[in-house]
Amino acid sequence: MTGKTVVVVVLLLGQVVFAAQIQTYSERIGPCWVVQVHDGDSISVRLPTGKVASIRYLGIDAPDQGELAQLAKERNRQLVEEKALELAVLMVEGEYVTDRNGRWLACVLIADAPTMPVQAILLREGLARLEVQGADDEFSLCWESEFFQAQLEAVRNKAGLWGFHEFCADQDFLIAAIRFWGETEEVYLVNRGETAIELAGDWVLLDESAREPWMRGEEPRNMIRFSEAFNPSCTLPPGGTLLVRTGPGVLPSQRKAAPQGCGTTHVVLNWFGNRMWNNDRDVAYLYTSAGSLVCSYRYPWQQAP
């Protein structure tokens, strides 16, 4: 049967290229049975027809090397082996969408638990990270909310990747995820410390294009001074999430308005209507106003800058 409708353009997972907007559907196929677990984000399955197909997990990227790559592969094996699976496979004009290696792009669900994709479990345990590249304004990731919430949970718990130094393991306030596609861009920052954070204090959020100009003392466009945005005061309690929204989807009446939810575990800041985050690759930096780097979030995370 045909599931939710999405649109994919330009580049998906760095591997699928479309020259123009193409209406894409997600078709559910099952039950399927695992023939081989290749790593933390790909498998081969036997379809109901008896054909064997290679599957690349849509929307995530598991580690390619090291001990955590082995842990991700083993956890993936535990989740899917000897289980009846359902695939939500992307389709374009009646054809299954494949990556550059010929693998179908799909969300993978265990048939007896069809509301939580395997991807979300791997994200929640810090054994993969959200990874979608080049999606345009119309793109909608299957189970998008569940994916983001799973990654935020991993960040709070310092699970898997998020316990490593390069993922800001020593920081209580850090960038946890970026939704850079769509009319409204969203950056998620998490307070995983034990005390409330004063957001109107010593923080600056900026992208890769703004970093060098800001370090030279300039005031580039793609930066947000928290002392200005949250003036005079706005606190984020322990365990809370700050959602910073930019892009044309932020209505003119909302732009640079007072933040919402101060003092609660869900603070929202609607800032400017400019697009801040590139769809192919970018880096989000959180600095102190004095120029000390607190945390960075790079995507795609396993490709060299």
N, C-alpha and C positions, 0 to 999 in steps of 0.2 A: 504494500500500500504506500501511498505518497504522504510524507509528513510535512513539516513546516517548510515554508518557502524562504530561501535566502538568495542573496545576490553576491557573487564573488567577482572581483575584477583585479586586473593587473598582476598580482602576485600573492599566492597563498602558501604559507609555510616556506617561502623562498624557493618553491619548486614548481608551481603551477601558474602559467601565464595566460591571461586573456587580453586580447587587443581592445575589447570594448565591453560595455556592460552586457551581461548575458544572464537571463533568468535561470536560476539553478534550483533544483529540488532535492530534498533529502528523502530517499526511498528506504523503507524498512525491509530488511531481508532476514529471514530466520526460519527455523533454528539453524545455526551454523556451529561447527565443531572445530576446535583448534587442532591444526596439524603440527604447527611449530611456533614457538615463541622466539622471536629473533632478538629482541632487546626490550627496553622499557616502554617503547611506544610503537612497536610493530609486531604483527603476527601473520601467520598464514592460516586460513580456515577452509574447511570443506563446506561448500554451500549446499542447500537442499537439493540442488540438481546433481550433486556429486562432483562438480567442478571445484578445483582448489584456487583460491584467490589470495593475493597478498594484500594486507591492510596496513595503512599508516594512520595512526590515531590523529584525528583532527583536533587542532587547537592547543596541543601541548608539545613540549620537547623534553624528553628525558635525557639525563647525562649520557654522553657518548663514551667517556673514558673514566677509569678509576674505580674505586670501591663502590661509590654510589651508583655507578652504571650497573654493576653486578647486582646490587641490592634492588634497583629498579626492575631489572629483568626478572629476578626471582620473585619479586612481589607481583609483577604482571603475570607470571606463570601461576602463582597461587590463586590469583583472581579469576583467570580464564580457563585454565586447563580442566578438562572433564566437566565443563559447564556448557549448557546450551546458551548460545549467544544470539543477540539480534544486532544487526548493523544498520545504522542510519547513514547511507552512502550518498554522497553528493552526485547529482546528475546534471548534465547540460544537454538539452535538446535530445533527450532519450539515451544519452551515453554516460557511463560512469566516469567521474572525474578522477584522474590519476596524477601522481606526482612524477618527477623525472625518472624515477625507477620503476614506473609502471604499477605502483601500488594504489589501490583505491583509497580515497580519503573518506574516513567515516568516524562517527561516534560509535562506540562499542558498549553494548549493554548486556548484562547477564539476564537471561530470559525470565528468571523468577524474581528479578529485582529491576524492573525496566524503568524506574524513575531516576536512577543515579548512574551515569556512565562511568565506565572504568577510569576514564580520564580524570574525573573529579576525585576519585579515591586516591589516585597517584599524586594529584596536586595537593590534596589535604595532608598527605604524609610527607610532603616535601621531596618526592621522588621524581618530580617533573615540574616544569614551569610553564605558565601560559606563553604561547607562541603563535601569533597570527601576524603575517606581514602583508602589507600592500592592500589590505581590504579598503574598499571605498565607502562612501556615505551610506550605501544601501546594505552593506554586509551585516548579517546577523548570525552570530555563532550559536550553534545548537547548545542548549542548556547553559547559556552564557552566564546567567546569574549564579547558578550552582558552581560553575568553574571559578568565578571570581571569589565567591564566598569560601570555597575550598582553599584557594591560595591564601586568602587573608587569615584563615585559621592556621595554616602552616606557618605563616609569618609570626603570628602571636605565640605559637608554641615552639618556635625555633626548630621546626621539624626538618630533617633531611638537609637539603641545600641551605636552608635559612639558618642553620647552625654554623655555617662556614664563615670565615672572616670576610671573604669577598662579597658576602651577602649581608654585610652589616650586622653580624652576630653580636657585636659588642654595643650596639646602639638600641636605645629604648624607643626612639622616634625615628621612623624610617619610611621610605617609599616602598610600598608593597605590591603595587600593580598599576598598569596603565591601560586604559581603553582608548587607544589612539584613533580608532576608526569611527565613522559615523559623524553626524552633524554636531553632536555634543561629545567632546573629549572628556575623559574622567581620569584623574590621578587619585589613587588611594594611598593615604599615609596612615600608619597605625601607631598608637601609643601602647607599647607592650611593657612599659615600666610599671612601677608600683605607686607612682604619684601622678597627679594631674599635670598637664603641660599647658603653659600659657602661650597660646598661639600668637598673640600680639607681640611676642618677644623677638628673639634673635634668630630669625630664620629667613632664608631666601631660596625660592624654588626657581630653577631655570633649566633651559634645554641646551643641547650641544651648541647651537648657533649663537647663543647668548653668553656662553661661558667666557671665552677670551675677551670680548668687549667689556663684560662686567669686571673681570679681573684687572683690566686697564683703567677702571674707574668710570667707565661709561654707563649709560642707562639703556640697555638694549630692550627691544620690544618683548621678547619671550622670557620675561622674568616676573616674579611676583614677590614683593616685599611683604612679609607677614605683618610687620609693624604697621604698614599702611592698610592692608586688607582686613585685619582683625582689630583695628583700633576702636575703642581704647582697651578692650579686654575680651578674651574669649578662651575658655578653658576646654581641654579635651581630657576626660577622665581616663584612668587606667583601663586598657582593653578597648578604648574608643577608636573610631575610624574618622578621619577627615577626608572628605570627598571634595576635590577641587575640580570645578567644571569650567571648560573654555570652549570656544568654537561658535559657529553661527547658530547652533541650536540653543545657545543661551540667549533668551529673549532680551531685547534692548532694555526693557524695564527691570530686568534682573541683574544686569551687568554692574559690577562693582557695588552691589547692594550690601547691606549688613549681612554677615554670615548667619545661617540658620542653625538652631540646635546647640548653641553654646552651652557648655556645662553638661551636655548629654553625651552618650556614647556614639552619636552619629551627627557630626557637624558637617554642614554643606556650605561651600563658598562658590558662588557664581561669579566669575571674574569677567574677563573681556570676551568679545565675540570673535577674536582672531583665532586662527588655527595655530596651535602651539607645537604639536607633536607630529613629526614626519611619519608617514605610513610605511616606509620601507625600513628605516632604522633611525634610532635616535638614542640619546642618553638624557635621563633626568637627574639633575644634581640638587641636593639639599645642602646648602651652606649656612654657616653663621654669617651675620652681616660683616663680621671682621675678616671674612675670607677663609675660614676653616671649613674643610669639607666634612660634612656629617655622614652623608650616604649618597650613593648613586645607584641608578637602575638603568641598565643597558639592554636594549633589544635590537636584534636577536642576541640572546645571551651567550650562545656558543660560537658565534662568528667573531673573528678578530675585528677590532675597531677599524 
